[in-house]
Amino acid sequence: MQADATALAVAIGKGELTARQAMETSLAALSSWDRLGAATHTDAAKGLAAADGFDALSDAEKAEMPFGGVPTLAKDLGGPFRGFAVQAGSNALDDASDDADSDLAARFRNAGLCLFGLTTSPEFGLSLSSEPDKGPSCRNPLDQSLSPGGSSGGAAAAVASGIVAIAHATDAGGSIRVPAACCGLVGLKPSRGAMAAGPGYSNYLGGIATELAVCRSVRDTAAIFAAVSGRTCGPFPPPAFTAPDAAKLKIGLLTETGDDAPIDPERCAAVEDAAKALEAQGHTVSRLGWGDVEKPARAAADAFAGIAAINLAETADRFRLDVSKTEKLTQAVIARGREMSGEAVWSLVNSIAFIARDFWRVFDGVDVLIAPMLTTAPKPVGAFLTNHNDTEAHFEKMRAFAPLAALANLSGFPAITLPFGADSRGLPLPVQIFAPMGAEARLLALAVTLEREQRWSHPFEIAGLGA
């Protein structure tokens, strides 16, 4: 049996354990993994109350919930989830409100997930590690000297360690996919417009940000996507979702990420191996070069940095944040945003369209693109320090680690990452697959094919469910 959130929900549904017992085991696991720093705030009483509420439902009501009774954690960024004030890893948001669910949060609850806390993220999501000054610093359960990535690092650490089987996550420049890749998980960044952002649009970022989850399996990813996507009520119409393809696909293979961000041999080999595995299933593989994607990829990384800066500057002003309470890098990013001219901001808005146009051209000849997720193994804790004001160096360091990450966000296209083997240190070898707008079913079908190769296994069992 596949050990994941779906399996835990089945066990609860069969009466092998109650939702309360599942919650109690997650709370105990959180305590035993305390040094990991996966959670920034938890409330056991609220978690147990949510579990008791599920246990009190009728069998008919429970049957409608794909993750009925499964404990979970939300990210301290995005949402929000009622009862858990989002502080975005910042001391400047200590007085944040916790009185309402976002549309997406309500859907998570309606899927049967029982929330008991918030996971660690870097301040305002500005890093590919999860080490906010206010604490805790999050570590990778696969090797605690390493970072789990960011900005959904706490979510990934919680799922990889087995504290929970599934956790809410957000992605504006790779923040679902990078932590999933660092921790051996599955991470889907949905198409623009696929996920509800209202009513507050607190994690909107001009449309480049989206939310979903980090998971242990492709079937969990597919199930949570089906449960919470669509019916988004603006600002973008939901994409026209396509059904899984019956025909064999044309797969573009990219193993180059530029001379200034070279991919290490083990990660390059994993991408090659994944393409061969898909080719063995009858799909056609054609090799692409860095020149085929360089223009939109570089433009996406630059545009992400600019949008992050202007968004944070506007956020600081709109909420009258005491910027002196933020980290040094955050202050520099805010200053960068405040210095941008109206013409520069409008250029950023236009760049979203141009990046999407240029990336669409890649798909004139292929149905999907399989490519690297990370150029190296997960970075050590402390590799992405925020105690400086060199924003250019910071954003460039992130681009060199995940040079294609922002491309999915700026273009609006869906992308998925999953592990496809282990390196010589036992760390996951992730691959990333892109598809055109609305083709999540295509991505998920290919990910299932790769998952069946069983190139990766999770070293820690899920709380409440044996591995």
C-alpha positions in Angstrom: 0.0 0.0 0.0 1.2 3.5 -0.9 1.9 5.4 2.4 0.4 8.9 1.9 -2.4 11.2 3.0 -4.9 9.2 0.9 -3.9 6.0 2.7 -4.2 7.8 6.1 -7.7 9.0 5.1 -8.7 5.5 4.1 -7.4 4.1 7.5 -9.5 6.7 9.3 -12.5 6.0 7.1 -12.2 2.3 7.9 -12.1 3.0 11.6 -8.5 1.8 12.0 -8.0 5.0 14.0 -10.0 8.1 14.6 -9.2 11.6 13.4 -8.4 12.5 17.1 -5.9 9.6 17.3 -4.4 10.7 14.0 -4.1 14.3 15.3 -2.6 13.0 18.6 0.1 11.1 16.7 0.9 14.2 14.5 1.2 16.3 17.6 3.6 13.8 19.2 5.6 13.6 16.0 5.9 17.4 15.9 7.3 17.3 19.5 9.8 14.5 18.6 11.0 16.5 15.6 11.2 19.8 17.5 14.8 20.5 16.4 13.6 20.5 12.8 11.9 23.9 13.2 9.1 22.9 10.8 6.3 24.8 12.5 6.3 28.4 13.7 3.0 28.3 15.5 0.8 25.4 16.6 -2.4 25.1 18.6 -3.1 21.5 19.8 -6.5 22.4 21.2 -7.7 23.7 17.8 -6.2 20.7 16.1 -8.0 18.3 18.4 -11.2 20.2 18.1 -11.0 20.0 14.3 -10.4 16.3 14.5 -13.3 15.8 17.0 -15.5 17.8 14.6 -14.7 15.3 11.8 -15.2 12.3 14.0 -18.7 13.6 14.9 -19.8 13.8 11.2 -22.1 11.2 9.7 -20.6 8.5 7.5 -22.3 10.1 4.4 -20.6 13.5 5.2 -17.2 11.9 5.8 -17.5 10.0 2.5 -17.5 13.3 0.6 -14.1 14.3 1.9 -11.0 12.9 0.1 -8.7 13.7 3.1 -11.2 13.1 5.8 -9.7 13.5 9.3 -6.1 13.9 8.0 -4.0 16.3 10.1 -2.3 19.1 8.3 -0.4 22.4 8.6 -0.7 25.6 6.7 2.1 27.9 5.5 2.8 31.1 7.4 2.3 32.9 4.1 -0.7 32.9 1.9 -4.1 31.7 3.0 -5.1 32.8 5.6 -6.7 30.1 7.7 -9.1 31.1 10.4 -7.7 30.9 13.9 -4.1 31.0 12.7 -2.8 34.5 12.1 -0.3 34.7 9.2 2.8 36.6 10.1 4.9 35.8 7.0 7.9 35.0 9.1 8.1 38.6 10.2 8.0 40.6 13.5 6.3 43.4 11.6 3.1 41.3 11.4 2.8 40.4 15.1 -0.8 41.9 15.3 -2.1 40.1 12.1 -5.8 39.1 12.2 -6.9 35.5 12.3 -10.7 35.8 12.0 -11.4 34.6 8.4 -10.6 31.8 6.0 -9.5 32.5 2.5 -11.6 30.8 -0.2 -8.8 28.2 -0.6 -8.5 27.6 3.1 -12.2 26.8 3.3 -11.8 24.3 0.5 -8.9 22.6 2.4 -11.2 22.2 5.4 -14.1 21.0 3.2 -11.7 18.3 1.9 -11.5 17.0 5.5 -8.1 18.3 6.4 -7.7 19.2 10.1 -5.4 22.1 10.7 -3.2 22.5 13.9 -0.6 25.0 13.0 1.5 27.1 10.6 4.8 26.1 9.0 8.0 28.1 8.9 8.7 30.3 6.0 11.4 33.0 5.3 10.3 36.6 6.0 7.7 37.5 3.3 8.9 34.5 1.2 12.0 36.2 0.0 14.4 33.2 0.2 14.9 29.7 -1.0 15.6 28.7 2.6 13.3 29.0 5.6 15.3 30.7 8.3 13.5 33.8 9.5 15.2 36.0 12.1 12.1 35.6 14.4 12.7 31.8 14.2 12.7 29.0 14.0 15.3 28.1 11.4 14.0 25.1 9.5 16.1 22.1 8.7 15.9 19.3 6.2 14.9 16.0 7.8 16.9 14.0 5.3 20.1 15.8 6.5 19.7 18.4 9.3 22.8 20.3 8.2 20.9 21.2 5.1 18.0 23.5 4.3 14.6 22.1 3.2 14.4 25.0 0.7 12.0 27.8 0.7 9.8 29.5 0.9 7.5 26.5 1.8 10.4 24.9 3.6 8.5 24.2 6.8 5.7 22.5 4.9 8.2 20.3 3.1 10.1 19.4 6.3 6.8 18.5 8.0 5.7 16.2 5.2 9.1 14.6 4.6 9.6 13.9 8.3 6.1 12.4 8.6 4.7 15.0 11.0 1.9 15.3 8.5 1.2 13.6 5.3 0.3 16.7 3.3 0.7 20.4 3.9 -0.5 23.7 2.3 2.2 25.5 0.4 2.5 28.6 -1.9 4.6 29.3 -5.1 5.5 32.7 -6.5 9.0 31.8 -7.8 9.4 28.1 -7.1 8.3 28.1 -3.5 6.3 24.8 -3.7 8.7 23.1 -6.1 12.1 24.0 -4.6 11.3 22.6 -1.1 9.6 19.6 -2.6 12.7 18.9 -4.6 15.0 19.4 -1.6 13.0 17.0 0.5 12.0 14.2 -2.0 8.4 15.3 -2.4 5.9 16.0 -5.1 5.1 19.6 -5.7 2.7 21.0 -8.3 2.5 24.7 -9.3 -0.9 25.0 -10.9 -1.8 27.1 -13.9 -2.6 30.7 -13.4 -6.3 31.1 -12.5 -6.6 27.5 -11.4 -6.6 28.3 -7.6 -8.9 30.6 -5.7 -7.0 33.7 -4.4 -9.9 35.6 -2.8 -11.4 37.2 -1.0 -8.4 39.1 0.2 -5.8 38.2 -2.5 -3.1 38.3 0.2 -0.7 36.3 -1.9 -1.5 37.6 -5.4 1.7 39.3 -6.6 0.2 40.4 -9.9 -0.9 36.9 -10.7 2.4 35.1 -10.5 1.7 33.5 -7.1 -0.4 30.4 -6.5 -1.2 28.0 -3.7 -1.6 24.2 -3.3 0.4 21.7 -1.3 3.5 19.5 -0.9 2.7 15.8 -0.9 4.3 12.4 -0.7 2.6 11.0 -3.7 1.3 12.0 -7.1 -2.2 10.6 -6.2 -2.3 13.0 -3.2 -1.3 15.9 -5.4 -4.0 14.9 -8.0 -6.6 14.6 -5.2 -5.9 17.9 -3.5 -5.8 19.6 -6.9 -9.2 18.2 -7.8 -10.7 19.1 -4.4 -9.7 22.8 -4.3 -9.1 24.0 -7.9 -11.5 25.9 -10.2 -14.4 28.2 -9.5 -11.9 30.9 -8.7 -14.1 34.0 -8.9 -11.4 36.1 -10.6 -9.2 38.0 -11.2 -8.3 35.4 -13.9 -10.7 32.9 -15.4 -10.0 29.3 -14.6 -8.1 27.7 -17.5 -9.8 25.2 -19.7 -8.5 22.1 -18.0 -7.7 19.3 -20.5 -8.2 15.6 -19.9 -5.3 13.1 -19.8 -3.9 12.5 -23.2 -4.8 9.2 -24.9 -2.1 9.6 -27.5 1.6 9.4 -27.0 3.3 12.7 -26.3 6.2 14.7 -27.8 8.5 15.3 -24.9 11.1 18.0 -25.0 14.2 17.2 -23.0 16.3 20.0 -21.5 19.4 19.3 -19.5 21.2 22.7 -19.9 20.7 25.6 -17.5 23.3 28.0 -18.8 27.0 28.4 -18.3 26.5 30.6 -15.2 24.2 28.1 -13.5 25.4 24.6 -14.6 23.6 21.6 -13.3 25.7 19.0 -11.5 26.1 15.6 -13.2 23.9 13.5 -10.9 20.9 15.8 -11.3 21.5 16.0 -15.1 21.6 12.2 -15.3 18.3 12.0 -13.4 16.5 14.2 -16.0 18.0 12.0 -18.8 16.8 8.9 -17.0 13.3 10.2 -16.5 13.1 11.1 -20.2 14.3 7.5 -21.1 11.6 6.1 -18.8 8.9 8.0 -20.6 10.4 7.1 -24.0 10.1 3.5 -23.0 6.4 4.0 -22.6 6.1 5.0 -26.2 6.5 8.8 -25.9 8.8 10.6 -28.3 11.7 12.5 -26.8 13.5 15.4 -28.6 16.4 17.3 -27.1 16.3 21.0 -26.6 19.1 23.4 -25.9 19.5 26.2 -23.4 19.0 28.7 -26.2 15.4 27.4 -26.7 14.4 28.7 -23.2 17.1 31.1 -22.2 15.2 34.3 -23.1 12.0 33.7 -21.2 13.8 31.9 -18.3 16.2 34.9 -17.7 13.4 37.4 -18.1 11.2 35.5 -15.6 14.0 35.5 -13.0 14.4 39.3 -13.5 10.7 40.0 -13.4 10.2 37.9 -10.3 12.8 40.0 -8.5 11.1 43.3 -9.6 7.6 42.1 -8.8 8.6 40.9 -5.4 10.2 44.3 -4.7 7.2 46.5 -5.8 4.7 44.1 -4.1 6.5 44.2 -0.8 6.9 48.0 -1.0 3.2 48.4 -1.6 2.3 45.9 1.1 4.5 47.7 3.7 2.7 51.0 2.8 -0.8 49.6 2.6 -0.6 47.9 6.0 1.6 50.6 7.6 4.2 48.1 8.6 7.0 49.2 10.9 9.8 48.3 8.4 12.4 48.7 11.1 11.1 45.4 12.5 12.0 43.5 9.3 15.2 41.9 8.3 18.0 43.8 6.6 17.4 42.2 3.2 13.6 42.8 3.5 14.3 46.5 4.1 16.5 46.6 1.0 13.9 44.9 -1.1 11.3 47.4 0.1 13.6 50.3 -0.7 14.2 48.8 -4.2 10.5 48.7 -4.8 9.9 52.2 -3.6 12.6 53.5 -6.0 11.0 51.9 -9.1 9.4 54.4 -11.5 5.9 54.0 -12.9 7.4 53.1 -16.2 9.5 50.3 -14.7 6.4 48.9 -13.0 4.5 49.0 -16.2 7.3 47.2 -17.9 7.0 44.4 -15.3 3.3 44.1 -16.1 4.1 43.8 -19.8 6.9 41.3 -19.2 4.4 38.7 -17.9 2.7 38.7 -21.3 6.0 38.6 -23.2 7.4 35.7 -21.1 4.2 33.7 -21.6 4.4 34.4 -25.4 8.0 33.3 -25.6 7.5 30.2 -23.5 4.4 29.2 -25.6 6.7 29.0 -28.6 8.6 26.1 -27.0 5.3 24.1 -27.0 4.8 24.6 -30.8 7.0 21.5 -31.2 6.5 19.6 -27.9 3.6 18.6 -25.6 5.6 18.9 -22.4 9.1 19.9 -21.3 11.1 17.8 -18.8 14.0 19.7 -17.2 16.1 20.2 -14.1 14.5 21.5 -10.9 17.7 22.3 -9.0 21.3 22.6 -10.2 22.8 21.2 -7.0 22.0 19.3 -3.9 20.0 21.1 -1.2 22.1 24.0 0.3 23.5 24.0 3.8 21.6 25.9 6.5 22.8 29.5 6.3 23.4 29.5 2.5 20.8 32.2 1.9 21.5 34.7 4.6 19.3 37.8 4.8 21.5 39.9 7.0 22.7 42.1 4.1 21.2 44.6 1.6 22.6 43.2 -1.6 19.4 42.3 -3.3 21.0 41.6 -6.7 23.3 39.0 -5.3 20.5 37.4 -3.3 18.1 37.0 -6.3 21.0 35.8 -8.5 22.0 33.2 -6.0 18.4 31.9 -6.0 18.3 31.9 -9.8 21.5 29.9 -9.9 20.0 27.2 -7.6 16.7 26.9 -9.4 17.2 28.7 -12.8 13.9 27.5 -14.3 11.7 27.9 -11.3 10.3 31.4 -11.9 9.5 30.5 -15.5 6.3 28.7 -14.5 5.1 31.6 -12.4 5.7 34.4 -14.8 4.3 32.4 -17.8 1.4 31.1 -15.8 2.1 27.5 -17.0 1.8 24.5 -14.7 4.9 22.7 -13.6 5.4 19.7 -11.3 8.5 18.3 -9.6 9.1 14.9 -8.1 12.1 12.8 -7.1 13.6 10.4 -9.6 16.4 8.6 -7.7 18.9 9.4 -5.0 22.4 10.8 -5.3 25.6 9.5 -3.7 24.6 11.2 -0.4 21.2 9.7 -0.4 19.5 13.0 -1.3 16.7 13.2 -3.8 17.3 13.7 -7.5 14.4 15.9 -8.6 13.0 16.4 -12.1 10.6 19.1 -13.3 8.0 18.9 -16.0 6.2 21.9 -17.6 3.0 21.8 -19.7 0.8 24.3 -21.4 -2.0 26.1 -19.5 -4.6 23.9 -18.1 -2.7 20.6 -18.8 -2.3 19.6 -15.1 -3.8 16.2 -16.0 -1.0 15.6 -18.5 1.6 16.5 -15.9 0.0 14.2 -13.3 -0.2 11.3 -15.7 3.5 11.6 -16.6 4.4 12.0 -13.0 2.5 8.7 -12.1 4.5 6.9 -14.8 7.8 8.2 -13.3 6.6 7.4 -9.7 5.9 3.8 -10.7 9.6 3.4 -11.4 10.1 3.5 -7.6 13.4 5.4 -7.8 12.8 7.1 -4.5 11.5 6.0 -1.1 10.6 8.0 1.9 12.8 7.2 4.9 10.4 8.4 7.6 6.9 6.9 8.1 3.8 9.1 8.4 2.5 9.8 11.9 -0.4 7.4 12.5 0.4 5.3 9.4 3.2 2.8 9.0 5.5 3.3 6.0 
